Amino acid sequence: MELTHHFGKAGNYYYKIARAEDDRPVEANRVRKSVGAETSFAQDLSDVGQMLQELDQIAQIVEQRLEKHETRGRTLTLKVKFSDYQKLTRSKTMFAPRA
């Protein structure tokens, strides 16, 4: 197999994964590494006030999820996708989680 020639033992793994074959057991209780929320809008938002209102609602959802999981975070990431599918991403990492 050519993948094994190029990647050694991992070649067989890559072959199976590329075909959605994975025999590893599902780990349903793994540690959550992120909490988020997103919203898609039928129409593009152009009013800054409306954008801030929607962002506040999304932030409240994230806050509720953090409380539910009894956790906090250090990095906040904002992603905006435009109607032409261009994306803008900005992140800010704090030295310590905010209360």
C-alpha positions as CSV (number, residue, x, y, z in Angstrom):
1,M,0.0,0.0,0.0
2,E,1.4,3.4,-1.0
3,L,0.3,5.2,2.1
4,T,2.3,2.7,4.2
5,H,5.3,3.3,2.0
6,H,5.1,7.1,2.6
7,F,3.8,7.2,6.2
8,G,4.9,3.9,7.7
9,K,2.5,2.2,10.2
10,A,0.3,5.3,10.2
11,G,-0.4,4.8,6.5
12,N,-3.0,2.1,7.3
13,Y,-4.6,4.4,9.8
14,Y,-4.9,7.2,7.3
15,Y,-6.3,4.8,4.7
16,K,-9.1,3.7,7.1
17,I,-9.9,7.2,8.4
18,A,-10.2,8.6,4.9
19,R,-12.9,6.0,4.4
20,A,-14.7,6.7,7.7
21,E,-13.4,3.4,9.2
22,D,-12.5,3.9,12.8
23,D,-12.5,1.0,15.3
24,R,-11.5,3.0,18.3
25,P,-14.2,3.1,21.1
26,V,-16.2,6.4,21.4
27,E,-15.2,8.4,24.5
28,A,-18.5,9.9,25.5
29,N,-17.2,11.5,28.7
30,R,-14.2,13.3,27.5
31,V,-13.2,16.6,28.9
32,R,-14.8,19.6,27.2
33,K,-12.3,22.0,25.8
34,S,-14.5,24.7,24.5
35,V,-17.9,26.3,25.0
36,G,-19.6,28.4,22.3
37,A,-22.7,29.6,20.5
38,E,-23.4,30.8,17.1
39,T,-26.3,32.3,15.1
40,S,-27.0,32.5,11.4
41,F,-29.2,35.4,10.2
42,A,-31.5,35.2,7.2
43,Q,-30.5,38.8,6.3
44,D,-27.1,40.5,6.8
45,L,-27.0,42.8,9.7
46,S,-25.9,46.3,8.9
47,D,-27.1,48.2,11.9
48,V,-24.4,48.3,14.6
49,G,-27.0,48.5,17.4
50,Q,-28.7,45.4,16.1
51,M,-25.3,43.6,15.9
52,L,-24.5,44.5,19.5
53,Q,-27.9,43.3,20.6
54,E,-27.5,40.0,18.8
55,L,-23.9,39.6,20.2
56,D,-25.2,40.2,23.7
57,Q,-27.8,37.4,23.3
58,I,-25.1,35.1,22.0
59,A,-22.8,36.0,25.0
60,Q,-25.6,35.3,27.4
61,I,-26.0,31.8,25.9
62,V,-22.3,31.2,26.3
63,E,-22.4,32.5,29.9
64,Q,-25.3,30.1,30.7
65,R,-23.3,27.1,29.2
66,L,-20.2,28.0,31.2
67,E,-22.3,28.1,34.4
68,K,-23.9,24.8,33.5
69,H,-20.6,23.2,33.1
70,E,-19.2,25.0,36.1
71,T,-16.2,26.3,34.2
72,R,-14.5,29.5,33.0
73,G,-12.4,30.4,30.1
74,R,-9.3,32.4,29.2
75,T,-9.8,32.8,25.4
76,L,-12.7,34.6,23.7
77,T,-13.0,34.1,20.0
78,L,-15.4,36.0,17.7
79,K,-16.1,34.7,14.2
80,V,-18.1,36.6,11.7
81,K,-19.0,35.1,8.3
82,F,-20.3,37.4,5.6
83,S,-22.8,36.6,2.9
84,D,-20.0,35.9,0.4
85,Y,-18.6,33.3,2.9
86,Q,-15.6,35.4,3.8
87,K,-14.7,35.0,7.5
88,L,-13.2,37.3,10.0
89,T,-11.9,35.8,13.3
90,R,-10.5,37.6,16.3
91,S,-9.3,36.1,19.6
92,K,-8.3,37.6,22.9
93,T,-6.5,35.4,25.6
94,M,-6.4,36.6,29.2
95,F,-3.7,35.5,31.7
96,A,-6.3,34.1,34.0
97,P,-10.0,33.2,33.6
98,R,-12.4,36.0,34.3
99,A,-15.0,35.6,37.1
